[in-house]
Amino acid sequence: MHQERTSPSRLASLRYRDFRLLWLGQLVSTTGSQMQIIAVNWHIYELLRGQTYVLSILGREVRLGAEALGLGTLGLVRILPIILFALLGGMVADTRDRRRVLMGTQSAAALFALLLATVTLSGNASVPVVYLLTAAGAATIAFDEPARQSLVPNLVPRQHLTNAISLNTLLWYAATIVGPALAGVLVGAFQVGFVYALSALAFGVGLAALVPMGYRGGAAARGTRLGWRALAEGLRFTYRSRIIWSTMMLDFLATFFSSARTMLPIVAGDVLGMGAAGYGLLATAQPVGAVLTGVVLSLRREIRRQGPVLLVSVAVYGLATALFGLSTVFALSYLFFGLTGAADTVSTVIRGTIRQLVTPDRLRGRMTSVNMIFFMGGPQLGELEAGLVASLFGAPFAIVTGGLATVLLTGWIAWRYPQLRRYTGDSAEQP
């Protein structure tokens, strides 16, 4: 790791050139990714708008709203490649040069976004084509995320790792403010294919930022080969570290039931009576709440009683989701959706710090890949669940019941894992 003079600054990790390059490139790349997510959601909504699927079940007709079901299916389309490739991606991150892995994933993401732009602008887009290219993009994430998260501890010293994780959290939510807002404006003013083209350019910037990095650490798990033994080692470590495992379970259950983001086009268009620009604006509420909370957390020296704080933050996340589902006023909807982002940020910072400090470098990719299935699988499968419930009973019902289920399940996790509710941050498990 390239050493530079440290500083007591709260932005100390940005003083390290390689981390700074990674961070800036990721900021642009993630913004493009968020633009693409919003564009795909709206594209599917428009392709299926006004359509209804009629099924015959036990002699009775069941009508399903095509928009809600189509948006919910996006969750399945995005999570299946992650489930299929995440564990392989984790092993690749531990047994290959992580920087080179990231260069490959950014190149692939740019290619798939460019293909989306091409088929859309040429008038050949269809629901199956959009699903296929979205799934291909999700597969790149399965390799990108383990390598990226595992690389960060190699770029900054241990004492600045929490700062680096906090900055990455802020980066993520800042991108989810700028990306959806920009995408909403562009979709309203131009063709959705134009947004896909800009996303491809953003991935290209992410790739360019990786080229001049000085870090050449090679494989973290030297002598380890891709195979069942390497996979079993990672799975065994993750499961036996009960603090890590309990937080993964908590994250999965909460995001599975409180996944309201994919229902935003319906909330904005049908409940609140707003168009594409309003949808883009509403989508910024969650990251705005997250960024404001992230700034507050960065001004604190530490989070005390981390276990109880984590549990309370997830319960607040569920309650705010339920209130969001009940609201029919834009200002209140924005407030409650913003509160979900604030609560999620607290949870993310605590979980991220625990994972990186507890896990040895040679296992970080595999641990991250398991965690990725939980923290990405929850919301993506939750989108499918929400889409099915919304198609039968309406989006507000799906959102409200999901939020209440999250509150109840948080209580169950607190009871099931007493070590989590007693965790203070001073007694992290050692590998």
Helices and strands as residue ranges (DSSP letters): G 12-15, H 17-48, E 52-57, E 60-65, H 66-95, H 98-121, H 127-155, G 158-160, H 161-189, H 192-210, H 228-240, H 242-257, G 261-263, H 264-266, I 267-271, H 276-283, H 285-298, H 306-326, H 330-358, G 361-363, H 364-393, H 395-416, H 418-421
